[in-house]
């Protein structure tokens, strides 16, 4: 099974690059083939937008864009997850607070107010 050649426009000079080799590259005297571009890398993983499995060579400049997309997607997922946890904690605090009797709830609120006053006094240097 032969693989289709990867043809990309070079991000450095705009020339056509076929499988990491350009027409303007010099020829290796030992093998008789053109040298590979230093920016030609093997990328394995999933495409961040389509979800297709990647296991091929491509220009590192293009691969860098894919990595930035993947990183942004992971950051969004992490933010959504931490927001979920914060909402869950808030819900549990509300449930706990509503389960207390009036006297205990009043003492907790008073103790919380005293702590806020002490923090403000420390910030003001009092």
N, C-alpha and C positions, 0 to 999 in steps of 0.2 A: 504494500500500500504506500504510494508516494504522496507526500504532503505537498499541498499547493504552496508556491513561493509567497512569502510575505513581502509585499511591495508597499513602501511608505515613502513619504516625502521627508527628506532629512530636515530635522529641526535646526541644524547648525548652519547649513548653507543652501537649503532648498532643493538640492538635487535628488533624483530618484535613487532609492536604496532598495536593493533586492536581497533579502535574506542577510542583511548586515554588510553587504558589499556594494560599492558604487563604482561606476565606470572610471572615475578619476583616481581610484586607489591604485597604488603600485602593486606589482605582482611579486609574490614570494618566489625567490629563485629555486628554493629546495622543492616546493610542491607544484609550482607553476600556476597556483591559484591566487586570486586577489586577497589581500589582507582583510580581516574583519574590522568593522568599526568598533572603537572602544566603547561606544554607547550601546552596543547590541547586547541585550541581557535576556536570560530565560526567566519568564514569569509564570509562577504556578499559584493557583488559587481560584477564587470566584470573582467574576466581573461585578462591581458594586451596583451597577444599574440594571443589568439584565439577569444576573444570577447564573450565567453560564460558566461552566468550569473552564479555566484557562490553564493551558500547559503548552506555551509556545514562546518563541523568541520575538522580541519587539524592541523598539528604540527605548532607551532608558528615560528619555524626556517624556515620551508618551506614557510609559509605565509610572512615572512620577505623578502624572495627572490622575491616573487610576488610584494610586495610593492615597492621594489627597482626598478623592471622593470617598474612598473606603473609611478614611479617618473621620471625615465629617459625619458619615453615617453612624459610625460607632459612637461618636460623641453625642449625637442626637439620642441614640438608644440609651446611653448611660444617663443622660439628663432626664429622660422620661422615666427610667427606672428609679432614680433617686427621688423624683417628684412623687412617684407612687408610694415609696416608703415614707416620705414626709406626710403624705395624706393619711396613710394608715396609722402612723404614730399620733397625728392630730386627732384622728377618730378614737383611738384608744384613750387618749387623755380626756377627751370629752365624755366618754363612757364612764371612766373612773371618777371624774369630777361630779357627774350627775348621780352617781351611786352614793355619794357622801351625804350625811345628814346636814341640816342647815348650820348647826353650830361648828362642826368640823370644817365645812366649806368656808365659813366666815373667818376661822382661825388661819386657814391656809392663805386666804386672800390678804389678811392683815400681815402675816409673816412675809408674804411676797412683796407687799408695799414697803415694809421696813427694809428689806434687802435692796430694793430699788433706790430708796432714800440714801442708804449707806453708800451705794455705788456712786451716786451723784455727788455726795459729799467728798468721797475720795478723789473723784475726777476734778473737783473744784479746789482741792487742796485743803479742805477743812478738817 
